[in-house]
Amino acid sequence: MAALQPLVSHLQTQTGQSLHNHRLSSVGGGDINSAYRLQAANIDWFIKLNRADLAHMFVAEAAGLRELAEINAVRVPKVIHFGEFQQHAYLVLEFIELGSLHSRSASLFGQQLASLHQRPQAYFGWAIDNTIGSTPQHNTRDDDWVSFWRQQRLGKQLQFAAANGYAGSLQTQGEKLLEKIDGFFSDYRPHPSLLHGDLWGGNAAADNQGQPIIFDPACYYGDREADLAMTELFGGFSRDFYAAYQAEYPLDSGYKTRKTLYNLYHILNHLNLFGRSYLNQANSMISQLLAELN
């Protein structure tokens, strides 16, 4: 912790907050960043650290949190400060004690997420590129959702996979899927919503008043089904959450098929981040989707 004392002094200068007699402790749970809790008189902050050359990740995360906060549908941590200091990039947020989403808070979260998604945006994409995990996520503006998903989501992940040595059927079948992707949207035209973008169970919780809170976003404007699909990918949320969302903003019947299309993006990303253990799942999902189109 002593090595971080110059950063604490830097933050005191940058924020104008007194950090005398502070307490600094390590916080576990992250795969990409180091994390710490900084406490002082009237101060309780959560600090993420990474290499200085990855500062763009924190710039985009701060932008996403601030845009989510502006819509004020679901609580997010307040952004305190971000920047670079010596060899580190950092992001400082308010520290929030997190608990599980129980029945009432899960239902409230479903309602709040539906409210977020009902707010229409002007285009697909986002003002800046960001990352999904540590993988580049391209957000060039597009008025055509199918084109956006084909080129900037699945197409990019397949390119990254090829560069990582995953050739063969993943690429040949993946190209077939890209060619036929319009078939999933023959009678469905989504509008752009602000998405969290990485909405698995580890990025949603409740505060100590039972209010839902979301964090670690990978924001962009897209089809709200993409957010809902990811909530089902790694264990899923509770039935209370889905029932509340559905009551507030019913899903199109085609979602049951398209959710595999949307979750393929995240499985390909996990393949690119974590390796071959995700290859069979990615191939299986592509085969399933192609079978739907025959």
C-alpha positions in Angstrom: 0.0 0.0 0.0 2.9 2.3 0.6 3.6 2.5 -3.1 0.2 4.1 -3.6 0.7 7.0 -1.2 1.9 9.3 -4.0 -1.4 8.6 -5.8 -3.3 9.5 -2.7 -1.5 12.8 -2.5 -2.2 13.3 -6.2 -5.9 12.7 -5.7 -6.0 15.2 -2.8 -4.5 17.8 -5.1 -6.8 17.0 -8.0 -10.1 16.8 -6.1 -9.5 19.4 -3.4 -10.6 16.9 -0.8 -8.7 16.4 2.4 -7.4 12.9 2.6 -5.4 13.2 5.8 -5.5 10.2 8.2 -6.9 8.1 5.3 -7.2 4.3 5.2 -6.4 2.4 2.1 -7.4 -1.3 1.6 -7.4 -3.7 -1.3 -10.7 -4.8 -2.8 -10.8 -8.2 -4.6 -13.0 -9.5 -7.4 -11.8 -7.9 -10.6 -10.2 -9.8 -13.5 -8.7 -6.8 -15.3 -8.0 -4.0 -12.8 -6.5 -3.6 -9.3 -9.0 -2.1 -6.9 -8.8 -0.3 -3.6 -11.1 1.4 -1.1 -9.9 4.8 0.2 -11.5 6.2 3.4 -11.0 9.5 5.1 -13.2 12.0 6.9 -16.4 12.2 4.9 -14.7 10.3 2.1 -15.4 6.8 0.9 -14.0 6.0 -2.6 -13.5 3.1 -4.8 -10.3 3.3 -6.9 -9.5 1.2 -10.0 -6.0 1.1 -11.2 -4.4 -0.2 -14.4 -1.5 0.6 -16.7 -1.3 4.2 -18.0 -1.6 3.1 -21.6 -5.1 1.7 -20.8 -6.4 5.1 -19.6 -8.9 5.1 -22.5 -10.8 2.3 -20.7 -11.4 4.5 -17.7 -12.3 7.5 -19.9 -15.0 5.4 -21.6 -16.2 3.8 -18.4 -16.6 7.2 -16.7 -18.5 8.5 -19.8 -20.9 5.5 -19.6 -21.5 5.9 -15.9 -22.2 9.6 -16.3 -24.6 9.0 -19.2 -26.5 6.3 -17.2 -26.6 8.7 -14.3 -28.1 11.5 -16.5 -31.0 9.2 -17.5 -31.5 8.4 -13.8 -33.3 5.1 -14.4 -31.0 2.8 -12.4 -28.5 3.9 -9.8 -24.8 3.9 -10.8 -21.7 4.8 -8.8 -20.9 8.5 -8.9 -17.7 9.4 -10.9 -15.3 11.3 -8.6 -12.2 11.7 -10.9 -10.1 9.8 -13.4 -6.8 10.4 -15.1 -3.2 9.2 -15.2 -0.4 9.4 -12.6 3.1 8.1 -13.0 2.7 4.5 -14.5 -1.0 4.2 -13.6 -4.4 5.1 -15.1 -7.0 5.4 -12.4 -10.8 5.8 -12.0 -12.2 7.0 -8.7 -15.9 6.3 -7.9 -18.0 6.6 -4.8 -17.7 3.4 -2.7 -21.0 1.6 -2.3 -21.6 -1.4 -0.1 -23.1 -4.1 -2.4 -25.6 -6.8 -1.6 -27.6 -9.4 -3.5 -30.7 -8.5 -5.6 -33.5 -10.1 -3.6 -37.1 -10.4 -4.6 -38.2 -6.7 -4.2 -34.9 -5.2 -5.4 -34.9 -7.6 -8.4 -38.4 -6.6 -9.4 -37.5 -2.9 -9.0 -34.4 -3.5 -11.2 -36.5 -5.1 -13.9 -38.8 -2.0 -13.9 -35.8 0.4 -13.9 -34.0 -1.4 -16.7 -37.1 -1.3 -18.8 -37.4 2.5 -18.1 -33.7 2.9 -19.3 -34.4 1.0 -22.4 -37.6 2.9 -23.2 -35.7 6.1 -23.6 -35.0 6.4 -27.4 -31.6 7.4 -28.7 -30.7 9.0 -32.0 -28.6 6.2 -33.6 -26.8 2.9 -33.1 -23.3 3.1 -31.8 -21.9 5.6 -29.3 -19.9 8.8 -29.2 -16.6 7.0 -28.5 -15.2 3.5 -28.8 -14.8 1.6 -25.5 -13.9 -2.0 -24.4 -15.8 -5.2 -23.5 -13.6 -6.6 -20.8 -10.3 -5.5 -22.2 -11.3 -6.2 -25.9 -11.8 -3.1 -28.1 -15.4 -2.4 -28.8 -16.1 -0.3 -31.8 -19.1 2.0 -31.7 -19.0 3.9 -35.1 -22.4 5.5 -35.7 -24.8 3.5 -37.8 -28.5 4.0 -38.6 -28.9 0.3 -39.5 -28.9 -2.1 -36.5 -28.3 -5.2 -38.6 -25.3 -3.6 -40.2 -24.0 -2.5 -36.9 -24.3 -5.9 -35.3 -22.8 -7.7 -38.3 -19.8 -5.4 -38.7 -19.0 -3.9 -35.4 -19.9 -6.8 -33.1 -19.9 -10.3 -34.5 -17.6 -9.4 -37.4 -15.0 -7.7 -35.2 -15.0 -10.7 -32.8 -14.5 -13.1 -35.6 -11.6 -11.0 -36.9 -10.0 -11.0 -33.4 -10.5 -14.8 -33.2 -8.8 -15.3 -36.5 -5.8 -13.1 -35.3 -5.7 -15.3 -32.2 -5.4 -18.5 -34.3 -9.0 -19.7 -34.3 -9.6 -20.6 -37.9 -11.5 -23.5 -39.5 -15.2 -23.9 -39.0 -15.5 -21.0 -36.6 -14.5 -18.7 -39.5 -16.3 -20.5 -42.4 -19.6 -20.9 -40.4 -19.2 -17.5 -38.9 -19.0 -15.9 -42.3 -22.2 -17.8 -43.4 -24.0 -16.4 -40.3 -22.9 -12.9 -41.1 -24.2 -13.2 -44.6 -27.6 -14.5 -43.4 -28.0 -12.3 -40.3 -30.8 -10.2 -41.8 -33.1 -13.3 -41.5 -33.4 -12.7 -37.7 -34.8 -9.2 -38.3 -37.4 -9.8 -41.1 -40.2 -8.5 -39.0 -38.4 -6.8 -36.1 -37.0 -3.3 -36.1 -35.4 -2.3 -32.8 -34.9 1.3 -31.8 -31.6 2.5 -30.2 -31.6 2.4 -26.4 -28.7 3.2 -24.1 -27.4 -0.2 -23.1 -25.2 -1.2 -20.1 -23.5 -3.5 -22.6 -22.0 -6.0 -20.1 -25.0 -6.8 -18.0 -24.2 -10.2 -16.4 -25.0 -10.9 -12.7 -21.6 -9.8 -11.5 -22.3 -6.2 -12.7 -25.6 -5.7 -10.9 -26.4 -5.6 -7.2 -28.4 -3.7 -4.5 -27.2 -1.1 -2.1 -27.9 -1.3 1.6 -31.3 0.3 1.1 -32.2 -2.4 -1.4 -32.0 -0.1 -4.4 -30.6 -1.7 -7.5 -27.2 -0.5 -8.8 -25.3 -1.3 -12.0 -21.6 -0.8 -12.6 -18.7 -1.7 -14.9 -20.6 -0.7 -18.1 -19.6 -1.1 -21.7 -22.2 1.4 -23.0 -23.5 2.0 -26.5 -26.8 2.6 -28.2 -28.3 -0.7 -29.4 -31.2 -3.1 -29.3 -32.4 -3.5 -25.7 -32.6 -7.3 -26.4 -28.8 -7.4 -26.3 -28.8 -6.3 -22.6 -31.6 -8.7 -21.7 -29.8 -11.6 -23.5 -26.6 -11.1 -21.5 -28.6 -11.2 -18.2 -29.4 -14.9 -19.2 -25.8 -15.9 -20.2 -24.1 -16.7 -16.9 -26.7 -18.1 -14.7 -29.4 -15.5 -15.2 -31.3 -13.2 -12.9 -34.4 -14.1 -10.9 -37.9 -14.7 -12.2 -38.9 -11.5 -10.3 -36.6 -9.5 -12.5 -37.8 -10.9 -15.8 -41.5 -10.7 -14.8 -41.1 -7.0 -13.8 -39.3 -6.1 -17.0 -41.8 -8.0 -19.2 -44.7 -6.2 -17.5 -43.1 -2.8 -18.0 -41.8 -3.3 -21.6 -42.8 -6.6 -23.2 -40.3 -8.4 -25.4 -40.9 -9.4 -29.0 -41.5 -13.1 -29.5 -38.4 -13.4 -31.7 -36.2 -12.6 -28.7 -36.1 -16.3 -27.8 -34.0 -16.9 -31.0 -32.2 -13.6 -31.2 -30.8 -13.8 -27.7 -28.4 -16.6 -28.9 -27.3 -14.2 -31.7 -26.6 -11.5 -29.1 -24.8 -13.8 -26.6 -22.6 -15.2 -29.3 -20.8 -11.9 -29.2 -19.9 -12.4 -25.5 -18.9 -16.0 -26.0 -16.6 -15.0 -28.9 -15.2 -12.3 -26.6 -14.6 -14.8 -23.9 -12.8 -17.0 -26.5 -10.6 -14.1 -27.4 -9.9 -13.2 -23.8 -9.7 -16.5 -22.0 -8.9 -19.1 -24.6 -10.0 -22.3 -26.3 -12.4 -23.5 -23.6 -15.1 -21.3 -25.2 -14.5 -22.6 -28.8 -17.0 -25.4 -28.8 -19.7 -23.2 -27.3 -19.1 -20.6 -30.0 -19.3 -23.2 -32.8 -22.4 -24.7 -31.3 -24.2 -21.4 -31.1 -23.3 -20.6 -34.7 -24.6 -24.0 -35.8 -27.8 -23.4 -33.8 -28.4 -20.0 -35.4 -27.7 -21.2 -38.9 -30.2 -24.1 -38.3 -32.9 -21.4 -37.4 -32.4 -19.8 -40.8 -32.8 -23.0 -42.9 
